């Protein structure tokens, strides 16, 4: 099963539930840049307490591994950096769910998302500027060159459609000048 179809394993249930989400990470970077191998899809999700049980039901065993409800509730309650993952058992494909918390960058991504369509299914994708800023943050945290390659590809393919002033504003606000220089030389 090709990777975009694997992503639909997670997008379809989120759409059915009406959960607010945006696709981010490497899958979003590929949509704005160049294809590459990835073994997961990243979502930023806005979950209310009553969404937690419904989410667990939508990603139920034996088709999926979903963490226990109390683990998800604990992550949703975090102001910053809440995270859990769900795994599709037949394929091993994983979805990383990052909870929106009180992160102003996440809030901006929810306001500015792009709606795309794949095989008749609507997909909410984080703005390219958001994806770049998050990849700069990941690069700062772990030093992985894949984030810089993704950013360069996004700029080459979609840079003309990006809001450069908005991107620069987020880079400044998040203190990412050094990392941005690693991208732009």
Buried (B, 14 or more C-beta within 10 A) or exposed (E): EEBBEBBBBBBBBBBEBEBBBBBBBBBBBBBBBEEEEBEBBBBBBBBEEEBBEBBBEBBEEEEBBBBEEEEBBEBBEEEEEBEBBBBBEEEEBBBBBBBBBEBEBBBBBBEBBBEEEBEEEEBBBBBBBBBBBBBBBBBBEEEEEBBBBBBBBBBEBBBEEBEEEBBEBBBEEBEBEEBBEBBEE
